[in-house]
């Protein structure tokens, strides 16, 4: 009896292993290798050629790089369409759009973090570069864990869905105008146990002083950025699993969105406050995707419908933000005009009173 139970257990483990292997082999290993090699090459060229020296990224340069990364991602989407078919390409695009939209809230937190730590704009790109590199590694690990969990426990998808609904609702009603890095356990541990310099040392993360390697405050910023991105990854990765279970599609759509994150940050850092309803829009996207995962057994929504809903929600959020900003400017202008008219009338009244006073 014991041997039969052991045999059944070994058979189940082998079947689950084969299932995971089949999921990873749906895409050619050559495409896996080529994609990872391209990502490493892009990161090396970015830091080693275009951003070797610390400098402030202008709005024009950020716009150009944002367009370049979007074009690169769309080009890869066409490659995927050629090699893997229409379904894989559409799933990639949906995952890319979800990750890109969810990154907006991430960028807003980065703005607050850099402001909190008083990081100069010319050093922010270096922090984001290493932050992206760490994010790629962490998300690769998380995606692998997610694939293994789904293949072994399919009901975990309902846990993911419920978590996304909760995260979306929390994001909608929670105030996010302040950050508190001092509450971060990793930050507190590093500041307590690592030898640190008191001041920033340019764009260097570690420096050697008096024969001892010390971390600079920029390293603390990087730690907070990494742990913050890890928290956001716990939202975005389950959201893409709502679209597809293919690990390559999940990984590649995440990576392509993250590669353009730095340029996207410098592009949106100055204008994010004007899009006041974009945060609630992203929250609704999370709630919708989570609801899709919870109801998938009874209601099946195609990728086209999911994309249309996400695009519609984000478009309404952006348009509503622009209308609200325009009305606010008009109200300020009217108030300013009223004050000017009132001041002019008072001045004219004073002049008339002065003229009416008889001279002695």
ChimeraX attribute file (.defattr): number of C-alpha atoms within 10 A of each C-alpha:
attribute: neighborCount
match mode: 1-to-1
recipient: residues
	/A:1	6
	/A:2	7
	/A:3	8
	/A:4	9
	/A:5	10
	/A:6	11
	/A:7	12
	/A:8	12
	/A:9	12
	/A:10	12
	/A:11	12
	/A:12	13
	/A:13	13
	/A:14	12
	/A:15	14
	/A:16	15
	/A:17	15
	/A:18	13
	/A:19	16
	/A:20	19
	/A:21	12
	/A:22	12
	/A:23	17
	/A:24	17
	/A:25	14
	/A:26	12
	/A:27	18
	/A:28	13
	/A:29	11
	/A:30	8
	/A:31	14
	/A:32	15
	/A:33	10
	/A:34	11
	/A:35	16
	/A:36	13
	/A:37	11
	/A:38	12
	/A:39	17
	/A:40	12
	/A:41	11
	/A:42	13
	/A:43	16
	/A:44	12
	/A:45	13
	/A:46	13
	/A:47	15
	/A:48	11
	/A:49	10
	/A:50	9
	/A:51	14
	/A:52	11
	/A:53	13
	/A:54	14
	/A:55	15
	/A:56	14
	/A:57	18
	/A:58	14
	/A:59	15
	/A:60	11
	/A:61	14
	/A:62	19
	/A:63	16
	/A:64	13
	/A:65	18
	/A:66	21
	/A:67	15
	/A:68	14
	/A:69	19
	/A:70	16
	/A:71	12
	/A:72	14
	/A:73	22
	/A:74	17
	/A:75	12
	/A:76	18
	/A:77	21
	/A:78	16
	/A:79	14
	/A:80	20
	/A:81	16
	/A:82	12
	/A:83	13
	/A:84	14
	/A:85	12
	/A:86	14
	/A:87	13
	/A:88	20
	/A:89	21
	/A:90	20
	/A:91	24
	/A:92	30
	/A:93	19
	/A:94	23
	/A:95	30
	/A:96	27
	/A:97	19
	/A:98	27
	/A:99	24
	/A:100	21
	/A:101	22
	/A:102	23
	/A:103	22
	/A:104	20
	/A:105	19
	/A:106	19
	/A:107	20
	/A:108	18
	/A:109	19
	/A:110	22
	/A:111	17
	/A:112	17
	/A:113	20
	/A:114	18
	/A:115	13
	/A:116	14
	/A:117	13
	/A:118	11
	/A:119	17
	/A:120	15
	/A:121	16
	/A:122	15
	/A:123	19
	/A:124	24
	/A:125	22
	/A:126	23
	/A:127	22
	/A:128	21
	/A:129	19
	/A:130	16
	/A:131	20
	/A:132	22
	/A:133	17
	/A:134	19
	/A:135	23
	/A:136	18
	/A:137	11
	/A:138	16
	/A:139	21
	/A:140	19
	/A:141	12
	/A:142	18
	/A:143	22
	/A:144	17
	/A:145	12
	/A:146	20
	/A:147	21
	/A:148	18
	/A:149	15
	/A:150	15
	/A:151	19
	/A:152	17
	/A:153	10
	/A:154	12
	/A:155	12
	/A:156	14
	/A:157	20
	/A:158	18
	/A:159	14
	/A:160	23
	/A:161	27
	/A:162	18
	/A:163	20
	/A:164	27
	/A:165	24
	/A:166	16
	/A:167	18
	/A:168	25
	/A:169	16
	/A:170	12
	/A:171	18
	/A:172	18
	/A:173	10
	/A:174	9
	/A:175	8
	/A:176	13
	/A:177	8
	/A:178	10
	/A:179	13
	/A:180	9
	/A:181	19
	/A:182	11
	/A:183	9
	/A:184	13
	/A:185	12
	/A:186	15
	/A:187	18
	/A:188	13
	/A:189	10
	/A:190	15
	/A:191	16
	/A:192	10
	/A:193	8
	/A:194	12
	/A:195	13
	/A:196	18
	/A:197	17
	/A:198	9
	/A:199	9
	/A:200	16
	/A:201	14
	/A:202	12
	/A:203	20
	/A:204	15
	/A:205	18
	/A:206	16
	/A:207	15
	/A:208	10
	/A:209	9
	/A:210	7
	/A:211	7
	/A:212	9
	/A:213	14
	/A:214	17
	/A:215	22
	/A:216	22
	/A:217	21
	/A:218	25
	/A:219	21
	/A:220	20
	/A:221	24
	/A:222	21
	/A:223	20
	/A:224	21
	/A:225	25
	/A:226	21
	/A:227	18
	/A:228	17
	/A:229	22
	/A:230	17
	/A:231	12
	/A:232	16
	/A:233	22
	/A:234	16
	/A:235	21
	/A:236	22
	/A:237	21
	/A:238	25
	/A:239	28
	/A:240	26
	/A:241	23
	/A:242	22
	/A:243	24
	/A:244	18
	/A:245	18
	/A:246	21
	/A:247	22
	/A:248	24
	/A:249	25
	/A:250	28
	/A:251	22
	/A:252	22
	/A:253	25
	/A:254	27
	/A:255	25
	/A:256	22
	/A:257	22
	/A:258	21
	/A:259	22
	/A:260	21
	/A:261	22
	/A:262	21
	/A:263	25
	/A:264	22
	/A:265	23
	/A:266	25
	/A:267	21
	/A:268	19
	/A:269	17
	/A:270	11
	/A:271	9
	/A:272	17
	/A:273	13
	/A:274	15
	/A:275	18
	/A:276	16
	/A:277	20
	/A:278	24
	/A:279	23
	/A:280	19
	/A:281	23
	/A:282	24
	/A:283	24
	/A:284	20
	/A:285	26
	/A:286	29
	/A:287	23
	/A:288	21
	/A:289	27
	/A:290	28
	/A:291	18
	/A:292	22
	/A:293	26
	/A:294	21
	/A:295	14
	/A:296	15
	/A:297	9
	/A:298	8
	/A:299	10
	/A:300	11
	/A:301	13
	/A:302	10
	/A:303	18
	/A:304	11
	/A:305	11
	/A:306	19
	/A:307	19
	/A:308	11
	/A:309	15
	/A:310	21
	/A:311	16
	/A:312	13
	/A:313	19
	/A:314	20
	/A:315	14
	/A:316	14
	/A:317	19
	/A:318	18
	/A:319	14
	/A:320	16
	/A:321	18
	/A:322	16
	/A:323	12
	/A:324	16
	/A:325	16
	/A:326	13
	/A:327	12
	/A:328	12
	/A:329	12
	/A:330	12
	/A:331	12
	/A:332	12
	/A:333	12
	/A:334	12
	/A:335	12
	/A:336	12
	/A:337	12
	/A:338	12
	/A:339	12
	/A:340	12
	/A:341	12
	/A:342	12
	/A:343	12
	/A:344	12
	/A:345	12
	/A:346	12
	/A:347	12
	/A:348	12
	/A:349	12
	/A:350	12
	/A:351	11
	/A:352	11
	/A:353	10
	/A:354	10
	/A:355	10
	/A:356	9
	/A:357	8
	/A:358	6
	/A:359	5
	/A:360	3
